[in-house]
Amino acid sequence: MKSKIILLVSALLTVLFVGCSKQPVTPKQTTPPETTPNVVTTASIVNTSAAFEKAISSEGTWIIALTKDLAIDKDLLVEGEYKNGKKDDSGKDVVQRKVALYTQDENKNVTNRFTLTSPKLTFNSPKGSIEHGTFKGDLYVSASDFQLKDATVDGNVYFTTDEAKSTFKMDGTSKVTGKQELIK
């Protein structure tokens, strides 16, 4: 089990070490050209409340992956718009924000599922998701295109806008134990 977690952490850390590229100065140039950073996506692999809170902030990462159950006794806010490093069919960057409540093996099979507990989790990031685990508490969705993927919300789901409610998706293996309603 530890070797699988170490393998997952190693693979994700490899992505972290991608840097910016610079064009060389040619003899005709007197100053180097502006550098263009490569689009780098990273993941936060977290096992503490403090690390989780930092990762979901507007200065966090596009994917936040738990490695154990976490119970946080305060309200949480997922905010910021993130690109996942992929392009859509028209060549535009794909926006995504994922709370991954699981670990996986090298074949992307889910190996462990975790529970995140908080009184309230507000999702302000567009195209967000909670995947392959359980959130215990009330979920507030304020952004469009939020998804539950093979996940359970042990509580209520409140939508703060009509768009958040109309674009919400939940697959057949996901469930919400409480109510789902629009509140303004």
Secondary structure, DSSP 8 states (H G I E B T S, - for coil): -HHHHHHHHHHHHHHHT---B-----TT-SS----B------EEEE-SHHHHHHHHSTTS-SEEEESS-EE-SS-EEE----EEEEE-TTS-EEE-EEEE-EEE-TT--EEEE-EEEEEEEEE-STTEEEESSEEEEEEEE-SSS-EEES-EEES-EEESSHHHHHT-EE-TT-EESS-EEE--
